[in-house]
Every structure is written in C-alpha cells, then in structure tokens.
C-alpha cells in the first residue's frame, strides 16, 4: 500500500513499568490520528519545544504520569509512522521511559489504558501497529524491558 509523506513535528513515547508497557486506546473520533486503536503515547511538538520536553508533556497530559516519575532510557530515535485511513506517513522522534508508577489518569484523547506484556504487543493482542519497521521498534522496547 502506498502512503503520501507528510511533515509532522511529533513524538512517540514508550512507558515501561516492570516488564509491562503502557498502551492507550485512542478515542474513535475522526479528528484524532488513527482513531480507535490501542497504541503508545503520541503527540505533537509545540513551537520552540524540544522533542524530549514534548515527550514529557504528552506523557503527563495523556496519562497523568509526571516527569519526576520517569527515567529516560532511550532518546530521540527516529521512527516512521502511518495512518492507514488517511493513507499518509510521517517521521516522529521516539523516546523510551521507565516509570516508577503504574497509576494512570485517562485524558480526553483516550478511552482506556492497559499495561501489556511485550508478547501481547508482538501478537497484536489489543495493540495496533502504526510503525513502519515495527520489528526493530519492538526489539528496542524489549531490550529496555530486559535491562539492556
């Protein structure tokens, strides 16, 4: 399937607690990118904001997890994403964090959350891939789960 390339200034944030990864279910609204799917945290970067600061802000806005509860494990990995419905693709910056809490507050963009094992994510059990090159991304995440 062919996708048109668009430009977005955004982030993908992976939050790990223990051996689980946080997934959010995006609201099924047409104004939201990839509506109705289970995914990691995604968001846009504000003018003048660093990608890392955007990641911290988006995590807090979408989950309530504060910066003080996060430890950065991997920074600014370039990843390609796609929106199948809109048939477009773009590049984001991905960050991986370890959280000291599993307490999550849903935001207006998400209808649910869950902590998932990497095996469930690999099997796409209540998780929808929107990464181009998903295997590489999941390998990075699994390495951080296992402390590498």
DSSP file (Angstrom, degrees, kcal/mol; ACC not computed):
  #  RESIDUE AA STRUCTURE BP1 BP2  ACC     N-H-->O    O-->H-N    N-H-->O    O-->H-N    TCO  KAPPA ALPHA  PHI   PSI    X-CA   Y-CA   Z-CA
    1    1 A X              0   0    0      0, 0.0     2,-0.4     0, 0.0    83,-0.0   0.000 360.0 360.0 360.0 135.7    0.0    0.0    0.0
    2    2 A X        -     0   0    0     85,-0.0     2,-0.4     0, 0.0     0, 0.0  -0.736 360.0-167.7 -96.6 141.5    1.4    3.4   -0.9
    3    3 A X        -     0   0    0     -2,-0.4     2,-0.3    79,-0.0    85,-0.3  -0.955  21.2-123.9-124.8 143.7    1.2    6.4    1.5
    4    4 A X  E     -a   88   0A   0     83,-2.3    85,-2.5    -2,-0.4     2,-0.4  -0.668  31.8-119.9 -83.1 144.5    1.9   10.0    0.9
    5    5 A X  E     +a   89   0A   0     -2,-0.3     2,-0.3    83,-0.2    85,-0.2  -0.708  34.4 179.8 -88.4 131.2    4.6   11.5    3.0
    6    6 A X        -     0   0    0     83,-2.9     2,-0.5    -2,-0.4    85,-0.4  -0.825  26.8-115.5-123.2 166.1    3.6   14.4    5.3
    7    7 A X        +     0   0    0     -2,-0.3     2,-0.3    83,-0.1    83,-0.1  -0.896  36.7 165.3-106.4 129.0    5.6   16.5    7.8
    8    8 A X        -     0   0    0     -2,-0.5     2,-0.9    83,-0.4    83,-0.2  -0.993  33.3-142.3-138.8 144.9    4.7   16.4   11.5
    9    9 A X        +     0   0    0     -2,-0.3    36,-3.8    36,-0.2     2,-0.2  -0.764  57.2 129.8-104.2  82.6    6.7   17.6   14.5
   10   10 A X  E     -B   44   0A   0     -2,-0.9    83,-1.7    81,-0.5     2,-0.3  -0.776  45.8-135.2-137.8 177.7    5.8   14.9   16.9
   11   11 A X  E     -Bc  43  93A   0     32,-2.8    32,-1.7    -2,-0.2     2,-0.4  -0.892   4.9-150.3-130.4 157.2    6.9   12.3   19.4
   12   12 A X  E     -Bc  42  94A   0     81,-2.3    83,-2.4    -2,-0.3     2,-0.5  -1.000  20.9-163.7-122.8 128.7    6.2    8.7   20.3
   13   13 A X  E     -Bc  41  95A   0     28,-3.1    28,-1.8    -2,-0.4     2,-0.5  -0.963   7.2-163.0-120.8 127.5    6.7    7.8   23.9
   14   14 A X  E     - c   0  96A   0     81,-2.7    83,-3.0    -2,-0.5     2,-0.5  -0.932   8.4-163.8-106.9 125.1    7.0    4.3   25.3
   15   15 A X  E     - c   0  97A   0     -2,-0.5     7,-2.7     7,-0.4     2,-0.4  -0.953   5.8-169.9-115.9 122.9    6.5    4.0   29.0
   16   16 A X  E     -Dc  21  98A   0     81,-2.6    83,-3.4    -2,-0.5     2,-0.4  -0.884  10.5-179.9-112.0 139.7    7.7    0.8   30.8
   17   17 A X  E >   -D   20   0A   0      3,-2.4     3,-2.2    -2,-0.4     2,-0.3  -0.952  69.5 -40.6-137.2 119.4    6.9   -0.3   34.3
   18   18 A X  T 3  S-     0   0    0     -2,-0.4    81,-0.0    81,-0.3    -2,-0.0  -0.517 124.4 -28.8  62.8-122.7    8.4   -3.6   35.5
   19   19 A X  T 3  S+     0   0    0     -2,-0.3    99,-0.5    -3,-0.1     2,-0.3   0.164 121.2  93.8-108.7  16.9    8.0   -5.9   32.5
   20   20 A X  E <   -DE  17 117A   0     -3,-2.2    -3,-2.4    97,-0.1     2,-0.4  -0.777  60.6-145.3-113.5 155.2    4.9   -4.1   31.1
   21   21 A X  E     -DE  16 116A   0     95,-3.0    95,-3.0    -2,-0.3     2,-0.4  -0.949  23.9-116.8-119.7 137.4    4.4   -1.4   28.5
   22   22 A X  E     - E   0 115A   0     -7,-2.7     2,-0.4    -2,-0.4    -7,-0.4  -0.585  31.8-174.7 -77.8 128.3    1.7    1.3   28.7
   23   23 A X  E     - E   0 114A   0     91,-2.9    91,-2.1    -2,-0.4     2,-0.4  -0.959   7.0-158.6-120.7 143.0   -0.9    1.2   25.9
   24   24 A X  E     -FE  39 113A   0     15,-3.3    15,-2.7    -2,-0.4     2,-0.7  -0.936  15.1-134.1-119.0 142.8   -3.7    3.7   25.4
   25   25 A X  E     -FE  38 112A   0     87,-2.8    86,-2.9    -2,-0.4    87,-0.8  -0.871  26.5-137.0 -97.7 115.5   -6.9    3.3   23.4
   26   26 A X  E     - E   0 110A   0     11,-3.0    10,-0.5    -2,-0.7    84,-0.3  -0.427  26.0-101.8 -72.3 142.1   -7.4    6.3   21.2
   27   27 A X        -     0   0    0     82,-2.8     2,-1.8     8,-0.1     9,-0.8  -0.316  30.9-116.9 -60.6 145.3  -10.9    7.7   21.1
   28   28 A X        +     0   0    0      7,-0.3     2,-0.4     8,-0.2    -1,-0.1  -0.330  68.5 133.2 -83.3  57.3  -12.8    6.8   17.9
   29   29 A X    >   -     0   0    0     -2,-1.8     3,-1.8    80,-0.1     6,-0.1  -0.895  60.5-133.5-109.2 137.3  -13.1   10.4   16.7
   30   30 A X  T 3  S+     0   0    0     -2,-0.4     4,-0.1     1,-0.3    -1,-0.1   0.713 103.7  62.4 -63.5 -19.8  -12.3   11.3   13.1
   31   31 A X  T 3  S+     0   0    0      2,-0.1     2,-0.4    -3,-0.0    -1,-0.3   0.617  90.7  83.0 -80.1 -10.5  -10.3   14.4   14.2
   32   32 A X  S X  S-     0   0    0     -3,-1.8     3,-0.8    -5,-0.1     2,-0.2  -0.769  89.7-112.7 -95.5 136.3   -7.8   12.1   16.0
   33   33 A X  T 3  S+     0   0    0     -2,-0.4    -4,-0.1     1,-0.3    -2,-0.1  -0.475  99.2   0.9 -64.9 134.2   -5.0   10.4   14.1
   34   34 A X  T >  S-     0   0    0     -2,-0.2     3,-1.1     1,-0.1    -1,-0.3   0.948  93.8-153.8  50.6  59.3   -5.5    6.6   14.0
   35   35 A X  T <   +     0   0    0     -3,-0.8    -7,-0.3     1,-0.2    -8,-0.1  -0.282  64.8  16.6 -65.3 146.3   -8.8    6.7   15.9
   36   36 A X  T 3  S+     0   0    0     -9,-0.8     2,-0.2   -10,-0.5    -1,-0.2   0.511  93.8 122.5  78.2   7.0  -10.0    3.8   18.0
   37   37 A X    <   -     0   0    0     -3,-1.1   -11,-3.0   -10,-0.2     2,-0.5  -0.635  63.8-120.1-101.8 160.0   -6.7    1.9   18.1
   38   38 A X  E     +F   25   0A   0    -13,-0.2    90,-2.7    -2,-0.2     2,-0.3  -0.861  55.8 136.9 -90.8 127.3   -4.5    0.7   21.0
   39   39 A X  E     -F   24   0A   0    -15,-2.7   -15,-3.3    -2,-0.5    90,-0.1  -0.903  52.6 -81.6-155.9-178.5   -1.1    2.3   20.8
   40   40 A X        -     0   0    0     -2,-0.3     2,-0.4   -17,-0.2   -26,-0.2  -0.114  67.4 -68.5 -79.1-173.5    1.7    4.0   22.6
   41   41 A X  E     +B   13   0A   0    -28,-1.8   -28,-3.1   -19,-0.2     2,-0.3  -0.688  58.0 175.5 -84.5 129.6    1.7    7.7   23.5
   42   42 A X  E     +B   12   0A   0     -2,-0.4     2,-0.3   -30,-0.2   -30,-0.2  -0.953   6.6 146.7-130.9 151.5    1.9   10.1   20.5
   43   43 A X  E     -B   11   0A   0    -32,-1.7   -32,-2.8    -2,-0.3     2,-0.2  -0.985  39.5 -92.2-173.6 169.2    1.7   13.8   20.3
   44   44 A X  E     -B   10   0A   0     -2,-0.3     2,-0.4   -34,-0.2   -34,-0.3  -0.520  32.4-120.8 -92.2 158.5    2.8   17.0   18.6
   45   45 A X        -     0   0    0    -36,-3.8   -36,-0.2    -2,-0.2     2,-0.1  -0.832  25.4-132.2 -98.3 133.7    5.6   19.3   19.4
   46   46 A X    >   -     0   0    0     -2,-0.4     3,-2.2     4,-0.2     8,-0.1  -0.481  40.9 -78.9 -81.4 156.2    4.8   22.9   20.2
   47   47 A X  T 3  S+     0   0    0      1,-0.3    -1,-0.1    -2,-0.1     3,-0.1  -0.319 118.4   9.0 -57.3 128.4    6.8   25.7   18.6
   48   48 A X  T 3  S+     0   0    0      1,-0.3     2,-0.3    -3,-0.1    -1,-0.3   0.363 100.1 124.3  83.4  -5.2   10.1   26.2   20.4
   49   49 A X    <   -     0   0    0     -3,-2.2    -1,-0.3     1,-0.1     2,-0.1  -0.678  61.5-123.6 -89.5 139.5    9.7   23.0   22.4
   50   50 A X     >  -     0   0    0     -2,-0.3     4,-2.1     1,-0.1    -4,-0.2  -0.403  23.5-115.6 -73.2 159.1   12.4   20.3   22.3
   51   51 A X  H  > S+     0   0    0      2,-0.2     4,-2.1     1,-0.2     5,-0.1   0.900 116.9  52.0 -62.2 -39.7   11.3   16.8   21.3
   52   52 A X  H  > S+     0   0    0      2,-0.2     4,-2.3     1,-0.2    -1,-0.2   0.928 109.4  48.0 -64.0 -44.9   12.2   15.5   24.8
   53   53 A X  H  > S+     0   0    0      1,-0.2     4,-2.5     2,-0.2    -1,-0.2   0.874 109.9  54.0 -63.0 -35.5   10.2   18.2   26.5
   54   54 A X  H  X S+     0   0    0     -4,-2.1     4,-2.9     2,-0.2    -1,-0.2   0.896 107.2  51.6 -63.6 -39.2    7.3   17.4   24.2
   55   55 A X  H  X S+     0   0    0     -4,-2.1     4,-2.5     2,-0.2    -2,-0.2   0.945 111.1  46.1 -63.1 -48.3    7.5   13.7   25.2
   56   56 A X  H  X S+     0   0    0     -4,-2.3     4,-2.2     1,-0.2    -2,-0.2   0.923 114.9  48.1 -59.7 -43.8    7.4   14.6   28.9
   57   57 A X  H  X S+     0   0    0     -4,-2.5     4,-3.0     1,-0.2    -2,-0.2   0.932 111.9  48.3 -63.6 -46.5    4.5   16.9   28.3
   58   58 A X  H  X S+     0   0    0     -4,-2.9     4,-2.8     1,-0.2     5,-0.3   0.897 109.9  52.5 -63.6 -40.0    2.5   14.4   26.3
   59   59 A X  H  X>S+     0   0    0     -4,-2.5     4,-2.0    -5,-0.2     6,-0.7   0.945 113.6  43.6 -59.9 -47.0    3.0   11.7   28.8
   60   60 A X  H  X5S+     0   0    0     -4,-2.2     4,-1.6     4,-0.2    -2,-0.2   0.922 115.7  47.9 -66.3 -42.4    1.7   13.9   31.6
   61   61 A X  H  <5S+     0   0    0     -4,-3.0    -2,-0.2     1,-0.2    -1,-0.2   0.903 120.5  36.3 -63.4 -41.1   -1.2   15.2   29.5
   62   62 A X  H  <5S+     0   0    0     -4,-2.8    45,-0.5    -5,-0.2    -1,-0.2   0.673 136.8  14.4 -89.9 -17.2   -2.3   11.8   28.3
   63   63 A X  H  <5S-     0   0    0     -4,-2.0    42,-4.1    -5,-0.3    -3,-0.2   0.587  87.4-122.6-130.9 -19.3   -1.6    9.7   31.5
   64   64 A X     << +     0   0    0     -4,-1.6     2,-0.5    -5,-0.7    -4,-0.2   0.410  63.4 141.3  83.2  -3.1   -1.0   12.0   34.4
   65   65 A X        -     0   0    0     -6,-0.7    -1,-0.3    40,-0.1    -2,-0.2  -0.627  45.8-137.9 -75.9 123.6    2.4   10.4   35.0
   66   66 A X    >   -     0   0    0     -2,-0.5     3,-1.9    -3,-0.1     4,-0.1  -0.414  17.0-112.5 -86.0 158.3    4.7   13.2   36.0
   67   67 A X  G >  S+     0   0    0      1,-0.3     3,-1.8     2,-0.2    -1,-0.1   0.832 116.0  61.5 -54.5 -37.0    8.3   13.9   34.8
   68   68 A X  G 3  S+     0   0    0      1,-0.3    -1,-0.3     3,-0.0    -3,-0.0   0.676 100.8  54.8 -67.5 -16.5    9.6   13.1   38.3
   69   69 A X  G <  S+     0   0    0     -3,-1.9    31,-2.3    30,-0.0    32,-0.4   0.331 100.0  80.0 -95.1   5.9    8.2    9.5   38.0
   70   70 A X  E <   -G   99   0A   0     -3,-1.8     2,-0.4    29,-0.2    29,-0.2  -0.894  55.4-165.1-120.2 143.8   10.1    8.9   34.7
   71   71 A X  E     -G   98   0A   0     27,-2.2    27,-2.4    -2,-0.4     2,-0.3  -0.995  28.3-124.7-123.9 125.3   13.6    7.9   33.9
   72   72 A X  E     +G   97   0A   0     -2,-0.4    25,-0.2    25,-0.2     3,-0.1  -0.513  33.9 168.9 -70.6 125.7   14.7    8.3   30.3
   73   73 A X  E     +     0   0A   0     23,-3.4     2,-0.4     1,-0.4    24,-0.2   0.752  68.7  14.8-105.6 -37.2   16.1    5.1   28.8
   74   74 A X  E    S-G   96   0A   0     22,-1.7    22,-2.4     3,-0.0     2,-0.4  -0.992  72.6-152.7-144.3 131.9   16.4    5.9   25.1
   75   75 A X  E     -     0   0A   0     -2,-0.4    20,-0.2    20,-0.2    19,-0.1  -0.871  56.5 -15.8-117.8 143.0   16.3    9.3   23.5
   76   76 A X  E     +     0   0A   0     -2,-0.4     2,-0.6     1,-0.2    19,-0.2   0.820  63.2 172.9  42.1  61.2   15.3   10.6   20.1
   77   77 A X  E     -G   94   0A   0     17,-2.7    17,-3.3    -3,-0.2     2,-0.3  -0.850  34.2-124.2 -90.5 124.5   15.1    7.5   17.9
   78   78 A X  E     +G   93   0A   0     -2,-0.6     2,-0.3    15,-0.2    15,-0.2  -0.560  37.4 177.1 -73.5 128.6   13.7    8.5   14.5
   79   79 A X  E     -G   92   0A   0     13,-2.3    13,-2.7    -2,-0.3     2,-0.4  -0.958  24.6-133.9-131.9 150.0   10.7    6.3   13.7
   80   80 A X  E     -GH  91 132A   0     52,-0.6    52,-3.0    -2,-0.3     2,-0.3  -0.891  25.3-173.4-106.1 135.2    8.3    6.3   10.7
   81   81 A X  E     -GH  90 131A   0      9,-3.1     9,-1.9    -2,-0.4     2,-0.3  -0.799   5.6-157.5-122.6 161.9    4.6    6.1   11.3
   82   82 A X  E     -G   89   0A   0     48,-2.0     2,-0.5    -2,-0.3     7,-0.2  -0.982  15.6-148.4-140.9 156.6    1.5    5.7    9.2
   83   83 A X  E  >> -G   88   0A   0      5,-2.6     5,-1.5    -2,-0.3     4,-1.2  -0.957  13.0-165.9-120.4 106.5   -2.2    6.4    9.2
   84   84 A X  T  45S+     0   0    0     -2,-0.5    -1,-0.1     1,-0.2     3,-0.1   0.876  85.7  52.6 -63.8 -39.5   -3.9    3.7    7.2
   85   85 A X  T  45S+     0   0    0      1,-0.2    -1,-0.2     2,-0.1   -52,-0.0   0.909 119.0  34.4 -64.2 -43.2   -7.3    5.5    7.0
   86   86 A X  T  45S-     0   0    0      2,-0.1    -1,-0.2   -83,-0.0    -2,-0.2   0.514 103.6-133.2 -90.4  -5.7   -5.7    8.8    5.7
   87   87 A X  T  <5 +     0   0    0     -4,-1.2   -83,-2.3     1,-0.2     2,-0.3   0.903  61.3 124.6  54.8  48.5   -3.1    6.9    3.7
   88   88 A X  E   < -aG   4  83A   0     -5,-1.5    -5,-2.6   -85,-0.3     2,-0.3  -0.922  42.5-159.6-134.0 160.7   -0.2    9.0    4.9
   89   89 A X  E     +aG   5  82A   0    -85,-2.5   -83,-2.9    -2,-0.3     2,-0.3  -0.957  13.1 168.6-137.7 156.5    3.2    8.5    6.7
   90   90 A X  E     - G   0  81A   0     -9,-1.9    -9,-3.1    -2,-0.3     2,-0.4  -0.958  31.8-105.0-158.1 169.9    5.5   10.8    8.7
   91   91 A X  E     + G   0  80A   0    -85,-0.4   -81,-0.5    -2,-0.3   -83,-0.4  -0.881  33.3 176.0-108.4 137.6    8.5   10.7   10.9
   92   92 A X  E     - G   0  79A   0    -13,-2.7   -13,-2.3    -2,-0.4     2,-0.5  -0.758  32.4-112.3-123.5 173.5    8.4   11.2   14.7
   93   93 A X  E     -cG  11  78A   0    -83,-1.7   -81,-2.3    -2,-0.2     2,-0.4  -0.962  32.2-151.0-109.0 126.8   11.1   11.0   17.4
   94   94 A X  E     -cG  12  77A   0    -17,-3.3   -17,-2.7    -2,-0.5     2,-0.3  -0.799  13.0-174.6-103.5 141.3   10.6    8.1   19.8
   95   95 A X  E     -c   13   0A   0    -83,-2.4   -81,-2.7    -2,-0.4     2,-0.4  -0.962  12.7-148.2-129.0 146.7   11.7    8.1   23.5
   96   96 A X  E     -cG  14  74A   0    -22,-2.4   -23,-3.4    -2,-0.3   -22,-1.7  -0.973  19.8-178.8-119.3 132.1   11.6    5.2   26.0
   97   97 A X  E     -cG  15  72A   0    -83,-3.0   -81,-2.6    -2,-0.4     2,-0.5  -0.907  23.7-139.4-127.3 152.7   11.0    5.8   29.7
   98   98 A X  E     -cG  16  71A   0    -27,-2.4   -27,-2.2    -2,-0.3     2,-0.3  -0.962  24.7-150.7-108.0 132.5   10.8    3.7   32.8
   99   99 A X  E     - G   0  70A   0    -83,-3.4   -81,-0.3    -2,-0.5   -29,-0.2  -0.806  17.2-153.5-104.9 143.3    8.0    4.8   35.2
  100  100 A X  S    S+     0   0    0    -31,-2.3     2,-0.3    -2,-0.3   -30,-0.1   0.427  83.4  51.6 -89.2  -0.3    8.1    4.4   39.0
  101  101 A X        -     0   0    0    -32,-0.4    -2,-0.1     2,-0.1   -36,-0.0  -0.964  54.2-163.6-135.3 152.3    4.2    4.3   39.0
  102  102 A X        +     0   0    0     -2,-0.3     2,-0.5     2,-0.0    -1,-0.1   0.252  57.6 120.1-110.9   7.2    1.5    2.4   37.2
  103  103 A X        -     0   0    0    -39,-0.1     2,-0.4     2,-0.0    -2,-0.1  -0.631  43.1-177.2 -75.4 123.0   -1.2    4.9   38.2
  104  104 A X        -     0   0    0     -2,-0.5     2,-0.5   -40,-0.1   -40,-0.2  -0.965  20.4-157.5-127.3 139.3   -2.7    6.3   35.0
  105  105 A X        -     0   0    0    -42,-4.1   -40,-0.1    -2,-0.4    -2,-0.0  -0.975  26.7-125.7-112.8 124.2   -5.3    9.0   34.5
  106  106 A X        -     0   0    0     -2,-0.5     2,-0.2     5,-0.1   -43,-0.1  -0.335  23.6-146.7 -66.6 149.3   -7.1    8.9   31.2
  107  107 A X    >   -     0   0    0    -45,-0.5     3,-0.9     5,-0.1   -45,-0.1  -0.494  32.3 -95.1-105.4-179.1   -7.1   12.0   29.0
  108  108 A X  T 3  S+     0   0    0      1,-0.2   -46,-0.1    -2,-0.2    -2,-0.1   0.663 122.8  57.4 -69.6 -16.3   -9.7   13.4   26.7
  109  109 A X  T 3  S+     0   0    0    -83,-0.1   -82,-2.8     1,-0.0     2,-0.4   0.611 103.8  57.7 -88.3 -13.7   -7.9   11.7   23.8
  110  110 A X  E <   -E   26   0A   0     -3,-0.9   -84,-0.2   -84,-0.3     3,-0.1  -0.923  52.9-166.2-127.6 143.8   -8.1    8.2   25.2
  111  111 A X  E    S-     0   0A   0    -86,-2.9     2,-0.3    -2,-0.4   -85,-0.1   0.651  76.5  -2.7 -98.9 -17.6  -10.9    5.9   26.2
  112  112 A X  E     -E   25   0A   0    -87,-0.8   -87,-2.8     2,-0.0     2,-0.3  -0.977  56.3-153.2-161.7 167.3   -8.9    3.3   28.1
  113  113 A X  E     +E   24   0A   0     -2,-0.3     2,-0.3   -89,-0.2   -89,-0.2  -0.963  11.3 177.7-143.3 162.1   -5.4    2.2   29.1
  114  114 A X  E     -E   23   0A   0    -91,-2.1   -91,-2.9    -2,-0.3     2,-0.6  -0.971  30.8-122.2-160.0 154.9   -3.7   -1.0   30.0
  115  115 A X  E     -E   22   0A   0     -2,-0.3     2,-0.3   -93,-0.2   -93,-0.2  -0.913  40.6-169.8 -99.3 119.5   -0.2   -2.4   30.9
  116  116 A X  E     -E   21   0A   0    -95,-3.0   -95,-3.0    -2,-0.6     2,-0.2  -0.818  21.5-120.2-117.3 150.0    0.7   -5.0   28.4
  117  117 A X  E  >  -E   20   0A   0     -2,-0.3     4,-1.8   -97,-0.2     3,-0.3  -0.515  30.5-115.5 -79.6 155.2    3.5   -7.6   28.1
  118  118 A X  H  > S+     0   0    0    -99,-0.5     4,-2.7     1,-0.2     5,-0.2   0.819 115.0  59.7 -63.3 -30.8    5.8   -7.5   25.0
  119  119 A X  H  > S+     0   0    0      2,-0.2     4,-1.9     1,-0.2    -1,-0.2   0.922 105.5  47.8 -63.3 -42.9    4.5  -10.9   23.9
  120  120 A X  H  4>S+     0   0    0     -3,-0.3     5,-3.0     2,-0.2     4,-0.4   0.899 112.1  49.9 -62.8 -39.8    0.9   -9.5   23.6
  121  121 A X  H ><5S+     0   0    0     -4,-1.8     3,-1.3     1,-0.2    -2,-0.2   0.931 109.6  50.5 -65.2 -44.6    2.2   -6.5   21.7
  122  122 A X  H 3<5S+     0   0    0     -4,-2.7    -1,-0.2     1,-0.3    -2,-0.2   0.849 112.6  47.1 -60.9 -34.0    4.1   -8.7   19.3
  123  123 A X  T 3<5S-     0   0    0     -4,-1.9    -1,-0.3    -5,-0.2    -2,-0.2   0.489 113.4-121.3 -83.9  -3.7    1.0  -10.7   18.7
  124  124 A X  T X 5 +     0   0    0     -3,-1.3     2,-0.9    -4,-0.4     3,-0.6   0.854  50.2 167.3  61.6  37.6   -1.1   -7.5   18.3
  125  125 A X  T 3 <S-     0   0    0     -5,-3.0    -1,-0.2     1,-0.3     3,-0.1  -0.753  80.0 -21.4 -82.4 108.2   -3.3   -8.5   21.2
  126  126 A X  T 3  S+     0   0    0     -2,-0.9     2,-0.3     1,-0.2    -1,-0.3   0.897 124.3 102.7  51.8  43.7   -5.2   -5.3   21.8
  127  127 A X    <   -     0   0    0     -3,-0.6     2,-0.5    -7,-0.1    -1,-0.2  -0.961  57.0-155.2-151.5 136.1   -2.4   -3.4   20.1
  128  128 A X        -     0   0    0    -90,-2.7     2,-0.3    -2,-0.3   -91,-0.0  -0.964  17.5-132.8-117.4 124.0   -2.4   -1.9   16.6
  129  129 A X        +     0   0    0     -2,-0.5   -90,-0.1     1,-0.1    -2,-0.0  -0.586  33.5 161.9 -74.6 129.6    0.9   -1.3   14.8
  130  130 A X        +     0   0    0     -2,-0.3   -48,-2.0   -47,-0.1     2,-0.4   0.163  46.6 104.7-126.2  13.4    1.3    2.1   13.2
  131  131 A X  E >   -H   81   0A   0    -50,-0.2     2,-0.6   -52,-0.0     3,-0.6  -0.758  67.1-137.3 -93.1 139.7    5.1    1.9   12.9
  132  132 A X  E 3  S+H   80   0A   0    -52,-3.0   -52,-0.6    -2,-0.4    -2,-0.0  -0.879 101.1  23.6 -87.0 122.8    6.9    1.2    9.6
  133  133 A X  T >> S+     0   0    0     -2,-0.6     4,-1.3   -54,-0.1     3,-0.6   0.873  78.2 170.1  84.5  43.1    9.6   -1.2   10.7
  134  134 A X  H <>  +     0   0    0     -3,-0.6     4,-2.8     1,-0.2     5,-0.3   0.850  67.3  63.1 -57.5 -40.2    7.7   -2.4   13.8
  135  135 A X  H 3> S+     0   0    0      1,-0.2     4,-1.9     2,-0.2    -1,-0.2   0.889 103.4  48.7 -57.0 -41.9   10.1   -5.4   14.5
  136  136 A X  H <> S+     0   0    0     -3,-0.6     4,-1.9     2,-0.2    -1,-0.2   0.908 112.1  49.0 -63.7 -42.8   13.0   -3.0   15.1
  137  137 A X  H  X S+     0   0    0     -4,-1.3     4,-2.3     1,-0.2    -2,-0.2   0.930 111.9  47.8 -63.6 -46.8   11.0   -0.8   17.4
  138  138 A X  H  X S+     0   0    0     -4,-2.8     4,-2.7     1,-0.2    -1,-0.2   0.842 108.5  55.4 -66.4 -32.4    9.7   -3.8   19.5
  139  139 A X  H  X S+     0   0    0     -4,-1.9     4,-2.1    -5,-0.3    -1,-0.2   0.908 108.5  48.2 -63.6 -42.4   13.2   -5.1   19.7
  140  140 A X  H  X S+     0   0    0     -4,-1.9     4,-1.6     2,-0.2    -2,-0.2   0.936 113.2  47.4 -62.0 -47.4   14.4   -1.8   21.2
  141  141 A X  H  X S+     0   0    0     -4,-2.3     4,-2.2     1,-0.2     3,-0.2   0.932 111.4  50.4 -61.2 -47.0   11.5   -1.8   23.7
  142  142 A X  H  X S+     0   0    0     -4,-2.7     4,-2.3     1,-0.2    -1,-0.2   0.881 106.2  56.4 -61.3 -38.1   12.1   -5.4   24.7
  143  143 A X  H  <>S+     0   0    0     -4,-2.1     5,-3.7     1,-0.2    -1,-0.2   0.887 109.3  45.7 -59.7 -39.0   15.8   -4.7   25.3
  144  144 A X  H ><5S+     0   0    0     -4,-1.6     3,-1.0     4,-0.2    -2,-0.2   0.837 109.3  54.6 -75.0 -32.3   14.8   -1.9   27.7
  145  145 A X  H 3<5S+     0   0    0     -4,-2.2    -2,-0.2     1,-0.2    -1,-0.2   0.915 111.0  46.7 -62.1 -40.9   12.3   -4.2   29.5
  146  146 A X  T 3<5S-     0   0    0     -4,-2.3    -1,-0.2    -5,-0.2    -2,-0.2   0.349 122.7-107.8 -85.7   6.7   15.1   -6.7   29.9
  147  147 A X  T < 5       0   0    0     -3,-1.0    -3,-0.2    -5,-0.1    -2,-0.1   0.714 360.0 360.0  79.9  21.9   17.5   -4.0   31.2
  148  148 A X      <       0   0    0     -5,-3.7    -4,-0.2    -6,-0.2    -5,-0.1   0.441 360.0 360.0 -94.5 360.0   19.8   -3.8   28.1
